[in-house]
Amino acid sequence: MLGFSLLLSAKIVYVEYFPNGNVKIEVIKLKKGIHQINQYYACGTLMETGFSKNGKSQGRWLHYSPEGDVTASAYFHDNVKIGSWNYFNQWSNRSYQVRYDQGRAISYKEFDHSGTLIASGTSAP
C-alpha cells in the first residue's frame, strides 16, 4: 500500500525538452527530499533512471540502450559510488563488474559473452 500512496503523491517538478519536443529530463518528487530522475534519448526512449535524496544520487540507477536493454546498473549512497556496478557492452558482448567501497573502485571482473570470467583484478590501496 505504501508504493501506491507514493504514486498518488508523485508530482513532476521539472521537465526539459529536446528541440523535437520529446522529453529530455524529468524530475518527479516522490516525497519530501526524494526525487526520481529520468533522462531520455532524443527519440523518446528512456536512457537513465535513478533517485536522489536531498539533491544527492541515492540507491540504484539504471542506464538503457536506445533499444531499451539495460546496459548499466549502479548504486550510490549520498552521491558516493558503492557496491557492485555492472556494465554490458552490446558491441563486444562482454560484461564488466566493478566493486566500489566509499567511492573507490576496489575490484573488477570482465566476462565474455557466455559469462566466463576472462579478467579480474583489485586496486592498490
N, C-alpha and C positions, 0 to 999 in steps of 0.2 A: 504494500500500500504506500510505503514511503516513496518509491520510484514514481508512482502515479501522481502523488501530490507534488513532487518536484517538477514533473512535466506541466502540471497545471499552473505552477507559479513561474515557469520559464518565460523569459522575455528577451527578445532581440534588442540589444542596446547599441550595436554598431554594425554597419554594413558598408562595404566598399565594393565598387563595381569595376569591371573591365570596360574598355571603350565599346565593346559589342553588347553591353547591357547585362551580361552574366555576372553573378555574384563572384567576387574575388575573395573577400574575407567577411565572415560574420562572427560576431561575439554574442553569445547568449548567456544572460545572467540566470543561473540556476537558483541561487540563494545568496545571501549577503557574503560577498568576498569570493564566491565560487562562480567561475565562468567556463563555458565550453567555447573553444575557438575552432572554427572550421575554415580551412583555406581551400580554394578551388582552382582547377585549371581553367584557362580561358574558354574551353569547350563546355564547361559546366559540371564536369565530374569532380568528385571530392579528391583533393590532393593530400590533405593532412587534417587530423583532428586530435584534439587533446584538451586538457583542462588547465586552468590557472587558479591559484588560491592567493588572494591578496596581491595580485599582479605578478606572481611568480609561477613558472611552469611547475605542474604538480601531477603526479600519477602517470598513467600510461598514455603515450602519444603514438598514433599510427600514421604511417605515410603510405600512400597508394600510387600505383602507376596510373596513367591515363585510362587504362583498360579496366581499372577497378581492383587489381590484385594488390595485396599487402606487400610492400617492398621493404618496410622497416617497422620495427616495434621498439619503443624506447621508454624509459622510466626516468622521472625526475622527482626530487624532493626539495622544495624551496629553491627551484631553479638550478639544482645541482644534479648532474648525471649520477644515477645509481643503478645497481642491479645489472641484469643481462639486456644488452641491446642487440637485436637481431636484424640482419640485413639480407636481402636477397637480390642478386644481380641477375636480371632476366636475360641478359645477353650472354653471359658466361655460364648460366645455370649453376652458379656457385652461391653458397650462403656463408655468412660470417656471423660470429657471435663475439661481442666484446663485453667484458665484465668491468663494471665501474664500482669503485668504492670511494665515497665522498668526492665525486667528480673526477677521480683519477683512473685512467684505464689500467687495470691490473693484469688482465689476461685476454687472449684472443684465440679463436679457433676458426679454421676455414674448412668447409665441407664441399665435396664435389656434388654433381647432380644427383647421385644416388644416396647422398647422406653420409658417405665415408669421409672420415677425418683425414685431411691431406696436409694440414699445417696447424701448429699451435705454438703458443709462447706466453711468456709473462713479461711484465715491465720491470725494469730495475727500480729498486727503492729510491 
